[in-house]
């Protein structure tokens, strides 16, 4: 993560401010979206955590990490796999097309 930023600098995402590279920020943005959707879906099931963990094929402590937003414990791949296990449709969109090189 970045050390210190000029307080007047503006960022389009909190991850752009926190991460060292645009690639790391993009990865964290996607992980955050997946984790948020997973949490909402799991809570909407209104079943005990033991049953939710079993449905996802993970341990209850691992499920607890998801529900508590411990994003650092999950790779992008792991969150995609959990989303698929939760029967969420996962897709990547590029809304504005490729960026122009300077």
N, C-alpha and C positions, 0 to 999 in steps of 0.2 A: 504494500500500500504506500501511497505517497506520504512524504514527510510533512511538509508545510506548504500551504497554498496562499497566494495573495488573497486577502479577504474580499477584495473587490471583483475577483474573477467570477464569472457566471458559467454554470454548467447545465447541459440539457438533462442530465440525470445525476442522481447522487453517486452512482457507480462511476461516472466520468470523473467526479471529484475524488473518489476514494482509491481507485485503481491506478496502477502505474502506466498501463497502455490501453489504447482503444480496444484491443482484442480482449483483454481481461475484463474491461467494463462491459463489453457486449456479452461475454459469457455470463457475467453476474446478472445482467438485466434479464437474460433468458432464464437463468436458474431461479431468479426471484419470481418471475411470472409463473413458471411451472409450480413452484412451491406454493404460491398463493392459491392457484387453482386446485392443487391437490388438497390443501387444508380445507378449502371451502367444500369440496366434494366429500371428503372424509367426514367432516362435521355434519353435512346434510344427510349422511347415511343414518345418523342417530342410532348407532349400534355401539356396544362396548368396544373399547380399544383392542381387547384381545381378539374379537371377531374381525375388526377392521384390519389388524395386522395380518391375521390369517388370510383374509381376502386378498391382500396385497402381496402375500408371500414373504413377509419380513417379520422380524421379532418385534415384540411390544416396545422395548426400549428404542428401537430404530423408528418405529411409528411415532413415539413420543418426540424424537428429534425433529421429525417432519412437522408435527403439530406445534412445536415450540419455535419453529422458524430457524433452526440451526443450519443455515444455508451452507456454512463452511464444511459440513460433514457429508455433503452430497455433490457428486459430479453432475455435469449436465446429462451424461448418459444415464446415470442412476435415476435422475428425476424423470427422464423420458420413459424409462422402463417402468417406474412406479405409476406414471400417468397412464401408460398403456394398460397396466394391471388394474387400474381404477376405471378403465374403459373410457378415458378421456381421449378425444381426438386431438392429436398433436400435429401441428403444421407450422411451417416457417414461411412467412411472407416478406417480400421485399417491396414495400409500398411505394417508394419513390424512384426505383430503378437504381442503377449503379451511380456512384459518386464520380464526378469529373476530377481527373488528376490536375493538379496545379502546374 
